[in-house]
Amino acid sequence: MKHILILTLLIITNFTFGQSNSEKDTLTTNPNYDKALADKLGGDDYGMKSYFLVILKTGKSTTTNKEFISKSFRGHLDNINLLVEEGKLIVAGPLGKNANNYRGIFILSNIKSLEDAVKLLQTDPAIKNELLDYEIFTWYGSAALPEYLPFSDKIWKSKP
C-alpha cells in the first residue's frame, strides 16, 4: 500500500511539474494577442493599465444663482467633450441619488501623475466653482476600455 501511494504521488508530481515550457506557454498565452493593439493602448502583459477613477460629489457651494449653476454645468459638459477629444477622459456619467452625495464618475486615461489629474480636474467649471467636488483613486483596469468610444458616438440620438 505504501508503494502504491508513493507511485501515485510521483505520477501526479510528474504530470503537474513535468510539462514542457511549450506546453505551459500554450496554457498561459492568448492566441488572440495583438501586440500592435496592446502597444497602442498601453496594455501590460495582462492587457491592463492604470487609470484615475474620479468620484464626483456635491461641492461646497451653496449658491442658488440659477444662471451661474446652468453656465457652470454647461461648461462641465463641454469640458467632458474636450477631454474625450484629447484622449484624457474615457468614461463619464452621472450616478443615481445616493446617501453619499456622489454625483457621477470619470475615468481619466493617459495622465502621468495624481498631480496632473488634479490639475486637469480644475479645468472643469463645475469643480472650479465648487458646485462639484471629487475623490480620486488610482484604478487598474483593462487597457481596451477606450475602444468603446468610437461606438458611443454612433448610438446617441440627442446631445445633452
C-alpha positions as CSV (number, residue, x, y, z in Angstrom):
1,M,0.0,0.0,0.0
2,K,2.8,2.3,0.9
3,H,4.4,1.7,-2.6
4,I,1.2,2.5,-4.4
5,L,0.8,5.8,-2.5
6,I,4.4,6.8,-3.4
7,L,3.9,5.8,-7.0
8,T,0.7,7.8,-7.2
9,L,2.4,10.9,-5.8
10,L,5.3,10.5,-8.3
11,I,2.9,10.3,-11.2
12,I,0.9,13.3,-10.0
13,T,4.1,15.3,-9.4
14,N,5.4,14.4,-12.9
15,F,2.1,15.4,-14.5
16,T,1.9,18.7,-12.6
17,F,5.5,19.8,-12.8
18,G,6.8,17.8,-15.8
19,Q,5.1,19.9,-18.5
20,S,7.5,21.3,-21.1
21,N,7.8,25.1,-21.5
22,S,5.9,25.0,-24.7
23,E,3.0,23.2,-23.0
24,K,3.0,25.8,-20.2
25,D,3.1,28.6,-22.8
26,T,0.1,27.2,-24.6
27,L,-1.8,27.2,-21.3
28,T,-0.8,30.8,-20.4
29,T,-0.6,32.8,-23.6
30,N,-3.5,34.2,-25.5
31,P,-3.8,33.0,-29.1
32,N,-5.7,36.2,-30.0
33,Y,-3.0,38.5,-28.6
34,D,-2.5,41.6,-30.8
35,K,0.9,43.2,-29.9
36,A,0.3,46.3,-32.0
37,L,-3.1,46.9,-30.3
38,A,-1.7,46.2,-26.9
39,D,1.1,48.7,-27.5
40,K,-1.3,51.3,-28.9
41,L,-3.5,51.1,-25.8
42,G,-0.6,50.9,-23.4
43,G,-1.5,47.5,-22.0
44,D,0.8,45.5,-19.9
45,D,1.3,41.7,-20.2
46,Y,-2.1,41.2,-18.6
47,G,-3.8,43.7,-21.0
48,M,-4.3,46.2,-18.2
49,K,-3.1,49.7,-17.3
50,S,-3.5,52.3,-14.6
51,Y,-6.2,55.0,-14.8
52,F,-7.5,57.6,-12.4
53,L,-11.1,56.9,-11.1
54,V,-12.8,60.1,-10.1
55,I,-16.0,60.1,-8.0
56,L,-17.7,63.4,-8.4
57,K,-19.8,64.6,-5.4
58,T,-21.7,67.6,-4.3
59,G,-19.5,70.6,-3.8
60,K,-19.3,73.2,-1.1
61,S,-21.0,76.0,-3.0
62,T,-24.5,76.9,-1.7
63,T,-25.3,79.3,-4.4
64,T,-28.9,79.4,-5.7
65,N,-28.0,81.6,-8.7
66,K,-29.6,79.5,-11.5
67,E,-27.7,81.3,-14.3
68,F,-24.4,80.6,-12.6
69,I,-25.3,77.0,-12.0
70,S,-26.5,76.5,-15.5
71,K,-23.4,78.1,-17.1
72,S,-21.1,76.0,-14.8
73,F,-22.8,72.7,-15.7
74,R,-22.9,73.6,-19.4
75,G,-19.1,74.2,-19.1
76,H,-18.8,70.9,-17.3
77,L,-20.4,69.1,-20.2
78,D,-18.3,71.0,-22.8
79,N,-15.2,70.2,-20.8
80,I,-16.1,66.5,-20.7
81,N,-16.3,66.5,-24.6
82,L,-13.0,68.3,-24.8
83,L,-11.2,65.8,-22.5
84,V,-12.7,63.0,-24.5
85,E,-11.3,64.5,-27.8
86,E,-7.9,64.9,-26.1
87,G,-7.9,61.2,-25.1
88,K,-7.8,62.1,-21.4
89,L,-11.3,61.1,-20.4
90,I,-12.7,57.7,-21.4
91,V,-15.7,57.2,-19.1
92,A,-18.1,59.9,-17.7
93,G,-21.6,59.7,-16.4
94,P,-24.0,60.6,-13.6
95,L,-24.9,58.4,-10.6
96,G,-28.4,58.0,-9.2
97,K,-29.3,59.6,-5.9
98,N,-27.4,58.1,-3.0
99,A,-26.7,58.8,0.7
100,N,-23.1,59.8,-0.1
101,N,-24.0,62.7,-2.4
102,Y,-22.0,61.1,-5.1
103,R,-23.0,62.7,-8.4
104,G,-21.0,61.0,-11.1
105,I,-17.8,59.3,-12.2
106,F,-14.9,60.0,-14.5
107,I,-12.2,57.6,-15.6
108,L,-9.1,59.5,-16.7
109,S,-6.6,58.0,-19.1
110,N,-3.1,58.9,-20.3
111,I,-2.4,61.0,-17.2
112,K,1.1,60.7,-15.8
113,S,0.5,61.5,-12.1
114,L,-2.0,62.3,-9.5
115,E,-1.0,65.9,-9.5
116,D,-1.6,66.1,-13.3
117,A,-5.1,64.5,-12.7
118,V,-5.9,67.1,-10.0
119,K,-4.8,69.9,-12.4
120,L,-6.9,68.5,-15.1
121,L,-10.0,68.4,-12.9
122,Q,-9.6,72.1,-12.2
123,T,-10.4,72.8,-15.9
124,D,-14.0,71.7,-15.1
125,P,-16.1,74.8,-14.3
126,A,-18.4,72.9,-12.0
127,I,-15.4,71.7,-10.0
128,K,-13.6,75.1,-10.2
129,N,-16.8,76.9,-9.0
130,E,-17.2,74.3,-6.1
131,L,-20.6,73.0,-7.4
132,L,-18.9,69.7,-7.6
133,D,-16.1,68.2,-5.5
134,Y,-14.3,64.9,-6.1
135,E,-12.5,61.9,-4.7
136,I,-9.7,60.4,-6.8
137,F,-8.2,56.9,-6.9
138,T,-5.7,55.0,-8.9
139,W,-7.5,52.2,-10.7
140,Y,-6.1,49.3,-12.6
141,G,-8.3,48.2,-15.4
142,S,-8.5,46.8,-19.0
143,A,-6.3,48.8,-21.4
144,A,-9.1,48.1,-24.0
145,L,-11.6,50.4,-22.2
146,P,-11.1,53.3,-24.6
147,E,-12.0,51.2,-27.5
148,Y,-15.7,51.6,-26.8
149,L,-15.5,55.4,-27.6
150,P,-15.9,55.2,-31.4
151,F,-19.1,53.2,-30.9
152,S,-20.5,55.5,-28.3
153,D,-20.7,58.4,-30.8
154,K,-22.9,56.2,-33.1
155,I,-25.6,55.4,-30.6
156,W,-26.7,58.7,-29.1
157,K,-29.8,60.3,-30.5
158,S,-30.0,63.6,-28.6
159,K,-27.0,65.5,-27.3
160,P,-27.1,66.5,-23.7
